[in-house]
Amino acid sequence: MLRLAMGMVLCLAAAAVSAQSAAYQWKDANGVTQYSSTPPPAGAYKVRAVNDSGASLASTETAATPAEAPECATARKNLELLQGQGAVQMDSDGDGKPDKTLSDADRGNQLALAEATLKANCAAAPAKP
């Protein structure tokens, strides 16, 4: 009798799980709320569990923002270093060791390059905690 009751509970639980799906919610660049069955390609979004009638279930969580592209992170780091006060060295021969201290002109050129990379390929700077 107990096995029969447990079997029925498991069947009901399986039916309840199959009647749920996920919807993704985020705001686009214009501030308009969007919903989709797939997450956005980039940016913060919420995962909402919905039942088969479309009602939102209690469990809503905020998912992490996808990681920034490596070239954007490098450009941001370079920009921070180049805007600093200390001398900046560069690996000019590709051996992984810095071998040239940047002149003011070189520093300005590298600063412009980092800014152009960020402007052309990267989103606005992430908020600092």
C-alpha positions, 0 to 999 in steps of 0.5 A: 500500500505504501509503495502504491502511494509513493508511486502515485506521488512520484507520478504526480511530481513528474507531471508537475515538473513536465508542466513547467518551463523557463522564460527569460526576461531582460531589458533591451538597449531601449529599456523595453522588457523582452521575454523569450524562451532563450536567453539574450546573447549578452547582458543581465537577465532573469530566469522565470519558471512558468507553468503550462498555463503561463503563470509565473511560479514563485522561483525567480532568480537573477542569472549572472551576466555573461563574461566580457570578451577577452579583448575588451577586458584587455583593452580596459586593463590597458586603458587603466595602466596607460592612464596611470602615473607610472612608467609602462613597459611593453613586450615589443618582440612577442617573447612574453617579457616587457622590453620597451618603456613607452615614450609619451608619444607611444603611450598616447598611441596605445591609449588611443588604440585601447579607447578605439577598441573599447568604443568599437567592440565593447559595451560600456564599462561594468559597474564597480561594486 
